Amino acid sequence: MNMHMEPDAVAASMNPGNRLALAIVDPSSAGYFIAKRALERGFMCIAISLSHAAPADIDFSWSRDCLDSNFDALVALDSYDAIMPGAESGVCLAEELAARLGLAGNDPETTARRRNKTAMAQAVAEAGIAVCRQACCRSVSDCMAWAEATGYPVVVKPEASSGGDLVRVCQTRDALSQHASAILDKPDRYGQNTRSVLIQAFMAGDEYTVDGVVSNQVLTIFAVGKYRKINLNGAMVYDKIDFLAPSDPAVDRRMLSYCEAVTRAVGVRVGPVHIEVMLTANGPLLVEIAARAHGGIGASVIDASFVPSFIDAIIDSYIPGASAGATGQIIRKKTSSIAFLISDRAGTLVAAPGIGNIRSLTSFVRLKCFTAPGDAIPKTVDLVTCPALVELSDDDPGVIEADIERIRELERSGAIWEIA
């Protein structure tokens, strides 16, 4: 139920108990789970729509659309106790609105450090923190010149991409020319025209995610995720991610201190951070940092796998006087992984007959599909083209590993997707 009422009516009739009102900018991805938790806790929850429509299965207290000609006036008259991003696309507007309304948030004057990868790397380097060699290029010829001087392979991506959107490892001149051309002056996943690309030296090592919450300008790390990739016809695609507690002996302590320093350098002073790091032979190097929670089902998996609550800590970090909920040691209460499903070709999805086999796996928890019968299904080359996510959990990691291998067997046999 999405209600559209004038702000004075909202204040008078929709919040008679004077409950805390939390607005989520683009409540998709992690924002979906944050909104559900806010409502479970008895808060009012408001959807500020941006790149996605508000989820229809959440009973938002009211909603605002940033494309509405009266948006600024309506928001100014609304009453909010906190405004937070639900997805990468909501970071800029959430920071701007929070500052405008005098609420807790990150400084909108430095938003570029948390969204633009060139500005991000510059801020980190200026703080004396190691970063990989990289350059911002506005033409294919500039990309080629930098790569020739630096050496292949190189990583090429839009400056403000997220979720692996248009991120490619280019081994040759031809591959670099083709991919840089595909990015420049083309819309990214949020519809923004890409005027420049970021080109980076390839970082060899293991890829990790580090997820935490900043409250009172102190970072609490909740989970460290370790990715595993597989080679699919020359493309390195994501196979799975395992989540570890920050105190786990398998976690390199250098990553934790590195991420704390990076968080300060880019100016995150409140709310969630999602940091991607390569652990190289010379130590950790930043891939990127985002001032929002882990996307997809990641935030929910972390919340279910560790205590105290990750999602409650995100919410509380924005509420003046609230406990961030992250005192003491972060403890993993169950072993969890996310498997990334793969489609080895593009086409139209006719059916998904193998989904029942996945649901019957011993460690199966839930499935999140991004495409439905009748939709176009892309060939999987990155996170953005992953057709579905599977949450797996079992006390025995060997059971999870066996279930992931079963998923790959189903994919290799063509049993999961029927594609025309």
N, C-alpha and C positions, 0 to 999 in steps of 0.2 A: 504494500500500500504506500504510494507516494503522494503525499498531500502538498498542495500548493496554496498557501494562504498568505495574506499580507503579514509583514513582520509584527505589527502591533497585535494582530490576532494570534500570531504564534506565541508571543510573550504572554498574552492574557489567557489563552485557552489551551495551549498545547503543553504548557509547562507549569501546571498549577502547583506542583510540589517543589518547584524551584530546584529541579534536578540539574546536575552538571550536564552541560551541552557540549558534545565533542563533534567537530566537523572533520570529515575525511575527504581530502582532495583526491579524486579518482579512486573510489573504493573498489578497485579491482585488485587482482594479485593478492599480496599480503593484506591490503586494505579490507578485503572481504572478511578475513578472519579477525582483524582488529575490530571491525564494525560489529560482528557477531558477539565478540567478547564484551564490548562496551554495552550493548543492549542486555546481555546476560547479567551484567553488574548493575543494571538499573539506570544507566545513563541515558540521556537523549543522544541520539546519533543522527547526524545530518550528512547527507551525501552532496558533495560539490562535484558535479560531473565535468569532465574535461575531455579526455580522449576516449572514454568508454561510458556507456550508459550505466546508471546505478544498477547493481544486481537486483533482479525482480523478486528474488526469494528472501530479501531482507526488508523488514518493516521499518524503514527509516522514518524518523520523526518528521522530517521534511527534507526537501532537496532544492538545490540551486544549480543552474546550468550557467557556466561561465560565458556561453555564447548569447545568453539573454541580454538584450540591450539595457535592461535595468539591473544587471547583476551587481554592479558596484553599490548602487543605492540600496538594494535589498540586503546585501551582506552588511553594510554599515548600520542598518537598523536592526538586524538580527542580534541575538545575544549568544555569544560563544564563550566557553571557558577554555577551549583548546582547539587548535587547528593543526592537523598533521597530514603528511602525504600517505596515500595508500599504495602508490606505485611510483616508479621513476618519473613518469609523466606529471605527477602531482607535486614534485619537489619545489619547483620554482614558485608556483602560485601559492603553495602552502606557506613558504617562507615569507613571501610578500604580504599575504593576508595577515599572518600572525603579527608581523611588525606593524602593519597599518592599524591593527586593533589592540596593540599593546599586550599581546599574549606571548607565552614562551615560544621561542623558535630560534632558528639560526639567522644570522645577519644577512638580509637580502643583498646587501652591498657586496658580499663575497660569494654569492650563489654560484658563480662561474667556477669556483674552485671545487665545487661538489657536483657539477654537471658537465663542464667542458674539460675534456681530458688533457688538453694542452695547458690550460690554466691550472688544473689539478697537479700535473707533473711539475709545473714551474713552482707552485707553492711548496710542494714537498721538497724539491731540490733546494729552494731558497732557505728552507729550515735545516739544511745540512743532512738530509736523509737520502740514502742511495736510491736512484731510479735508473731504469734502463735508458739507453740511448734512443732518442726519438726526435721527431720533427713534425711540425704542422705544415702541410703542403696544400696549395690551392690549385695545383694543376698536375696532370699526369707527368709532364716533363720534370717538374720539381721532384715528384716521387721517384722517378727513374734516376735522377741525378743523385739523390740522397742514398738510394739503395746501392748504386754503383760504387759510391764512396765508402759505404759502410759494409756491404757484403750481404749476400743472401744466406738463409731465408730471412724474410721480414714479415711483420704482422701489420696488416692494414685494416683500419676501422674508421667509421664516422667519429667525429669529435664528441658527439653527445649520444652515442648509441647505448643500448642497454640490453641485457639478456643475450649477449652474443650476436646481436643483430648486425649483419654484414661484416663480421669479424672474420678475416681469412689469413692463413699463413700462405705467403707467396714464395715459391721456390725459384721462380725464373722471371726474366724480364717480361715475357709474354703474359704470364699469370698476373703480375703486378699491374701491367698496363690495362688488362681487361678488368680487373677488380676495381682499381682506382677510378676507371671510367664509369663503372657501374654505380659508384657512390656519388661522385661529384655531380652537383646540380640535380640530384634525384632526391625524392622524399624518403626520409627514414621511416621507421615503424610508427612514429608519432605524427607523420605528415609534414615534418619540417624539412625544408629544402637544405641539402648539405652543401655548403660552400667550400669546405675544406676537409681533408682527411688527416688522421694521425697515423704516421708510419713509425714503427718501432723495430729495434733489433730483436730478433727471436730470442726468447729466454728459455733455455733448456732446464728442465727440472720438474718437480711435482707441483701441481696446481691445487690451491686451497681456497676455501672461503672462510672468512672470520666474521661472525655475526655477534653484535653486541648492542648495548644501549648506553647512551650518554645521559647522565642525570647529574645536575649540579656540576657540569663540566668534567665529570669523572666517567671514564669508560669502564663498563663491566662487560667482559666477553662471556657469552653464553655457550657458544658452540664453535668448533672448528671442523669444517667439512673438507674431506679429501676426495678429489675427483679421480676417476679412472676413465681413460679414453681407449677406444679401439680404432684400428685402421679399417675403414670401409671404402674400398675402391680408391685408395689414395687420400681420402679425407679422414681426418682425426675427429671422430664424433664422440660425444659423451656416452659412457656406459653406465656409470653409477656414481653416487656420492655417499660416503659414509660420514656420520656425524660423531665427533669425539668431544668429550668435556675438555675445557682448557687445561685442566690439571692432569690429563691423561699422559702417561710416560711417553706415548708415541708422538706427542705434540712437541715440536721444536720450540723451546722457550723464546728463541730469537724472534719468531713470528709475532708473538704476543706483544713484546715491547716495541717492535717495529710498527705494528698496527696502532698501538696507543699513540706513538709519535706522529704517524700519518693523520690520525683523527684530529689531533690538535692542529697540525699544519694546515689542514683544509678548513678549519673553523667550525667543526661540528661541536655545538655546545649543549644540544638537547636532542633526544630522540634516538631512533635506531641508526645503526651503520651496518652496511654490508660491504665487506672488503674482499677483493680478490687478489691473491698473492701467489707469485711463483717462488718456490723455495729452490734456489739455484745452488751451485757448488760454492758460490761466494756469499751465500746468505739470501734473505728474503728480498724480493723486488716487487714493487707495486704493479699490478695490472690496472686496477681502478678501485675507487671507493665511491659508494653511493650513500646518501643521507636518507635511506629508507630501509625497510626490512627485506630479508631474503624473499625473492619472488616465487611465483608458482605456488606450490604447496609447502615450500621450504619453511616459512615462518611457523606454520601450523605443526609441521613435523618436529621442529626444534622445541616448540612449546610443549608438545606431548612427550618429548624424550628427556627433558631436563627439568630440574627444580632448582630455584623457584621459577615461576612462570615467565617466559620470555615476552609473551603478548601483554600480560599485565604490567610488566616493567616498561614496555613501550608506552602504554597509555599513561601510567603514573608519572613518567618523566616529564610530561607536558602539564601536569596539574600542580599548581603551586601548593606546597605543603604536603603533598602526597609522598608516601614512601615509594622509592623506585622498585621495591620488591626484590632487590638483588643483593641483600646483605649476606655475608658468609660465602661459603664455597658453592660453586655451581656443580651439581651432582647429576650424572646421567642415570636416569631411572630405567631406561630400556635401550637396547641396541636397535638402531634404526638406519635404514638406507633408502635412497630414492634411486630407482632404476629408470633410465630414459629409454622409451621405446623408439624404434627406428623403422623408417620406411625406406627401402632401397630404391624406390622409384617414385616418380610423380604421376598424378592422374586425378581421377575422380573416385572418391571412396564410395564403393558400392555397399560394403558391409564389413563388419569386424568380427568374423566368426570365431576367432581365437581368443577373444576377450574372456569368455567363460573359462578357458583353460588357465588364464592368468589369475582369475578370481579364486580358483581352486588351489592355488599354491599354498604351501604350508605357512609361509611367512607373510602372506598377503594381508594388507590392512585396508588400502583403498586405491582407487584408480582415478586419475584426472585426465580426461580426454580433451584435446583442443580441436578436434575435428569430428564431424558426424557424417553418417551416410548421406551422400548427395553433395557434400562439400569437396572442394579441391584439397588434395593432400600433397604436400611438397616432398621432394626427396630430402631425407635428413642429412644436413651438412653441418648443423650447429644447434644451439639451444632453441633458437627461434623456430626452426623447422622440425623440432621434436613433436611427434603427433600425440604423445601421451606420457604421463608420469605415473609410476607405480610406487607407492610407499610399502616397504617391507620391514618387518620387525620380528625378531626371534632371539631368545637368550643365547642361542648357538649361532655365531656368525657363519659357520659352515652351511647351515640351512639356508640362510639368505643367499650365500654364494651359489649353492646348488639351484635355487629358484631363479636366480638371474641367468644362469647357464641354460635353464629350461626355457626361459623367455627367448634367449638368442636362438635356441634350436627351433622354436616355433616360428621365429622371424625368418630364419634361413630356409625353412620348408615352405614358406609362403602361407602359413596357416593362420596368421593373425589378421592380415588386411586383404580384402578383396578389392582390387583397384582396376578400374577400367581406363 
